[in-house]
Amino acid sequence: MHKRTLLTALAAAAIAAVATPTVSFAQQQKESKGEVATAPSFGSLMSAINSQAAHNEKLKAATTLTAENVQLVNVEDLLKGNNVEALNNALSKSDTAATTALRTAVTENATITNALTTNTAKLEAKDVIASEVTPEGKVIVYYWKKTQ
């Protein structure tokens, strides 16, 4: 009986020793900058296409955009393992006026235009199919340079 009590006490001490650093670590306050590092995905591309008009307004308002806050995303990379037909359907259903407005906003933004033209693929506004403006003010520009 004494051995069982001793083993129980040792087990409790071992659990406490392991759990204590975890508990104290979990209680530490960390400063959050509000950013969530999410990589662009096929889903975020489809969402950007479906809410194009709202993102266009945010893009037009991004007048103090810096090159560090522009991310170009090649749609070809996102299509690997995903349904190209779904993307084509979303693009065909999207508002033509919203797409035109997007490309106009891209052309009028010198920072984005510079990012496109200095890219190794030598992109143009006509290659842009969607954009997304994050709450932190970063702009994700989705491009699809189709070979003719």
Sequence and secondary structure as in RCSB ss.txt:
>XXXX:A:sequence
MHKRTLLTALAAAAIAAVATPTVSFAQQQKESKGEVATAPSFGSLMSAINSQAAHNEKLKAATTLTAENVQLVNV
EDLLKGNNVEALNNALSKSDTAATTALRTAVTENATITNALTTNTAKLEAKDVIASEVTPEGKVIVYYWKKTQ
>XXXX:A:secstr
 HHHHHHHHHHHHHHHHHHHHHHHHHHS     S       HHHHHHHHHTHHHHHHHHHH TT  GGGEEEEEH
HHHHTTS HHHHHHHHHHS HHHHHHHHHHHHH HHHHHHHHHSTT   GGGEEEEEE TTS EEEEE     
